Amino acid sequence: MNSPYLEPYRLLEAASQALTQRLRQLLEAQTLTLTQFQVLEKLAGGAALSPTQCRQELDLSAAEMNGVLSQLQQKSLITRRRQQTDRRSISLGLSANGLRVYQVASLAVREGCKSMAREPLTELGALNTALKQLGTAIDAHRREVRAPRPLQATPSARALS
């Protein structure tokens, strides 16, 4: 049974997966994964981030973050520097090559998104229809809800009076 309440969530997930797949395809030409691009994007903002801050912002596990950072470092796209004030702390930054790769990848993503805007995801149309159906179902439910019944005395309360 297809519930009008659950269908939008299913369709939203399908649209998200389709969009993610398109972004991955755009980044393949730059030999970047979506997660690697997200890390470069965070670092391109200019603020020095620690690996912990970066992984928290991207909602990654410590192991996932370490793997991504190692890959980016092997490609010479990021730098890891120990803080002068606290040798235990590491600061991440973009290398010159990392900035160049990020700019090229960012342009590819931007152009790809423009293209997607001209050819919208078919999943978005189905999602829009499901959201309208959800709104209709919620409105119908609201109309069905009856006014609260007046409180009646319970048998034990009547005995006390």
C-alpha positions in Angstrom: 0.0 0.0 0.0 1.4 3.4 -1.0 0.8 5.8 1.8 0.5 9.5 0.7 2.6 10.3 3.8 5.6 8.1 2.9 5.6 8.5 -0.9 7.2 12.0 -0.9 10.1 10.7 1.2 10.7 7.8 -1.1 10.7 10.1 -4.1 12.9 12.7 -2.4 15.4 9.9 -1.8 15.2 8.9 -5.5 15.7 12.5 -6.6 18.7 12.9 -4.2 20.3 9.7 -5.6 19.8 10.9 -9.2 21.3 14.3 -8.4 24.2 12.7 -6.6 24.8 10.3 -9.5 24.9 13.3 -11.9 27.4 15.2 -9.7 29.6 12.1 -9.5 29.7 11.9 -13.3 30.7 15.5 -13.5 33.5 15.0 -11.0 34.8 11.8 -12.6 36.4 13.9 -15.4 38.4 15.7 -12.7 39.3 12.3 -11.1 37.6 13.4 -7.9 35.0 11.7 -5.8 32.0 13.7 -4.5 33.5 13.5 -1.0 36.9 14.7 -2.1 35.3 17.6 -3.9 33.3 18.5 -0.7 36.6 18.6 1.3 38.2 20.8 -1.3 35.2 23.1 -1.3 35.4 23.4 2.5 39.1 24.2 2.3 38.6 26.6 -0.6 36.7 28.9 1.8 40.1 29.9 3.2 39.5 29.1 6.8 42.0 26.7 8.3 40.2 23.6 9.4 41.3 20.6 11.5 40.5 17.1 10.2 37.9 16.8 13.0 36.1 20.1 12.1 36.1 19.0 8.4 34.7 15.6 9.1 32.0 17.0 11.4 30.9 19.5 8.8 30.7 16.7 6.2 29.2 14.1 8.6 32.0 11.6 8.0 33.5 9.0 10.4 37.1 9.5 11.4 38.2 6.6 9.3 36.4 7.9 6.2 37.9 11.4 6.7 41.4 10.0 7.1 41.0 8.0 3.9 39.8 11.0 1.9 42.5 13.2 3.3 45.2 10.6 2.5 43.9 10.4 -1.1 43.9 14.1 -1.5 47.4 14.4 0.0 48.7 11.7 -2.4 47.3 13.8 -5.3 49.1 16.8 -3.8 45.8 18.7 -3.5 45.9 19.4 0.3 48.5 20.1 2.9 48.5 19.0 6.5 50.4 21.3 8.9 51.0 20.9 12.6 50.1 24.0 14.6 53.0 25.9 16.1 51.2 26.4 19.4 50.0 22.9 19.8 52.0 20.2 18.0 49.1 17.7 18.4 46.7 19.9 16.3 46.7 19.6 12.5 45.5 22.3 10.2 44.3 21.4 6.6 44.8 23.7 3.7 44.6 23.6 -0.1 47.9 23.4 -2.0 48.3 25.5 -5.1 47.5 22.5 -7.2 44.5 21.7 -5.0 43.1 25.2 -5.6 43.6 24.9 -9.4 41.9 21.5 -9.4 39.1 22.8 -7.2 38.5 25.8 -9.5 38.3 23.5 -12.6 36.0 21.0 -10.8 33.9 23.8 -9.4 33.4 25.3 -12.9 32.5 21.8 -14.2 29.9 21.4 -11.5 28.5 24.8 -12.0 28.1 24.3 -15.7 26.7 20.8 -15.1 24.1 22.3 -12.7 23.1 24.9 -15.4 22.6 22.0 -17.8 20.6 20.1 -15.2 18.4 23.2 -14.8 17.6 23.1 -18.5 16.9 19.3 -18.3 15.3 18.8 -14.9 15.4 15.4 -13.1 12.3 13.4 -14.0 12.3 12.4 -10.3 11.6 16.0 -9.3 8.3 16.0 -11.3 7.2 12.8 -9.5 8.3 14.3 -6.2 6.3 17.5 -6.8 3.2 15.5 -7.6 3.6 13.4 -4.4 4.1 16.5 -2.3 0.8 17.9 -3.7 -0.9 14.6 -2.9 0.6 14.7 0.6 -0.8 18.2 1.1 -4.2 17.1 -0.1 -4.1 14.1 2.3 -3.1 16.3 5.2 -5.9 18.8 4.4 -8.4 15.9 4.2 -7.2 14.5 7.6 -7.6 17.9 9.2 -11.2 18.1 8.0 -11.9 14.7 9.4 -10.6 15.5 12.8 -13.7 16.1 15.0 -13.9 18.8 17.6 -12.9 17.5 21.0 -15.7 16.0 23.1 -16.7 17.7 26.3 -15.3 16.1 29.4 -17.7 13.8 31.2 -17.4 12.8 34.8 -16.1 9.3 35.4 -18.2 6.9 37.5 -15.9 7.4 40.5 -16.2 11.2 40.2 -20.0 10.9 40.2 -19.9 8.8 43.3 -18.1 11.6 45.1 -20.7 14.2 44.4 
